[in-house]
Amino acid sequence: MLSLPAKPVQVSAHVDFVRLGETTLQACLVSEGLVGRFGQTAEGKRQFVSVHVPGELVDLPSVMMP
C-alpha cells in the first residue's frame, strides 16, 4: 500500500487557495464541491479554463515539474 503525506484543509467558497502565478509544492485532491481554475485576460478579468470535481488531483503537473 502507498502511504502519502496528507493535510486536510477546508477552503471556503470564493477563496483562492493557490494564487495566480504562485508555485506549489503539493497537489490538491478535491474531496467535496467544485474547484475552478482560471487565467487572467489582458484587461485583468478572470477567465475560467477548467473545473475540477471530487476525486480529481489539482496541480499535479506543477509538483512533477522542477
One Martini backbone bead per residue (centre of mass of N, CA, C, O) as a GRO file, in nm:
protein
   66
    1MET     BB    1   0.098   0.035   0.020
    2LEU     BB    2   0.043   0.375  -0.019
    3SER     BB    3   0.210   0.645   0.160
    4LEU     BB    4   0.080   0.968   0.194
    5PRO     BB    5   0.092   1.279   0.257
    6ALA     BB    6  -0.156   1.463   0.462
    7LYS     BB    7  -0.364   1.781   0.455
    8PRO     BB    8  -0.645   1.882   0.566
    9VAL     BB    9  -0.850   2.133   0.391
   10GLN     BB   10  -1.073   2.397   0.431
   11VAL     BB   11  -1.244   2.575   0.170
   12SER     BB   12  -1.393   2.843   0.091
   13ALA     BB   13  -1.582   3.014  -0.090
   14HIS     BB   14  -1.412   3.242  -0.287
   15VAL     BB   15  -1.115   3.111  -0.249
   16ASP     BB   16  -0.776   3.134  -0.282
   17PHE     BB   17  -0.536   2.861  -0.254
   18VAL     BB   18  -0.408   2.948  -0.535
   19ARG     BB   19  -0.230   3.179  -0.677
   20LEU     BB   20  -0.154   3.360  -0.930
   21GLY     BB   21   0.174   3.233  -1.004
   22GLU     BB   22   0.203   3.024  -0.798
   23THR     BB   23   0.403   2.800  -0.632
   24THR     BB   24   0.386   2.451  -0.588
   25LEU     BB   25   0.444   2.148  -0.361
   26GLN     BB   26   0.145   2.045  -0.407
   27ALA     BB   27  -0.132   1.854  -0.420
   28CYS     BB   28  -0.487   1.851  -0.486
   29LEU     BB   29  -0.774   1.704  -0.339
   30VAL     BB   30  -1.097   1.662  -0.430
   31SER     BB   31  -1.371   1.585  -0.205
   32GLU     BB   32  -1.550   1.852  -0.240
   33GLY     BB   33  -1.701   1.994  -0.477
   34LEU     BB   34  -1.563   2.278  -0.652
   35VAL     BB   35  -1.295   2.365  -0.886
   36GLY     BB   36  -1.148   2.657  -1.018
   37ARG     BB   37  -0.976   2.754  -1.310
   38PHE     BB   38  -0.776   3.045  -1.392
   39GLY     BB   39  -0.727   3.323  -1.585
   40GLN     BB   40  -0.583   3.623  -1.733
   41THR     BB   41  -0.649   3.894  -1.886
   42ALA     BB   42  -0.536   4.188  -2.017
   43GLU     BB   43  -0.774   4.339  -1.838
   44GLY     BB   44  -0.794   4.152  -1.555
   45LYS     BB   45  -0.976   3.920  -1.609
   46ARG     BB   46  -1.146   3.637  -1.550
   47GLN     BB   47  -1.084   3.294  -1.685
   48PHE     BB   48  -1.211   3.002  -1.727
   49VAL     BB   49  -1.039   2.667  -1.785
   50SER     BB   50  -1.146   2.493  -1.527
   51VAL     BB   51  -1.306   2.201  -1.371
   52HIS     BB   52  -1.320   2.042  -1.054
   53VAL     BB   53  -1.384   1.728  -0.914
   54PRO     BB   54  -1.437   1.484  -0.724
   55GLY     BB   55  -1.115   1.303  -0.731
   56GLU     BB   56  -0.930   1.524  -0.818
   57LEU     BB   57  -0.615   1.639  -0.920
   58VAL     BB   58  -0.453   1.933  -0.832
   59ASP     BB   59  -0.137   2.029  -0.952
   60LEU     BB   60   0.039   1.784  -1.043
   61PRO     BB   61   0.237   1.899  -1.262
   62SER     BB   62   0.384   2.106  -1.067
   63VAL     BB   63   0.521   1.877  -0.893
   64MET     BB   64   0.684   1.731  -1.134
   65MET     BB   65   0.805   2.006  -1.190
   66PRO     BB   66   1.092   2.206  -1.137
   0.00000   0.00000   0.00000
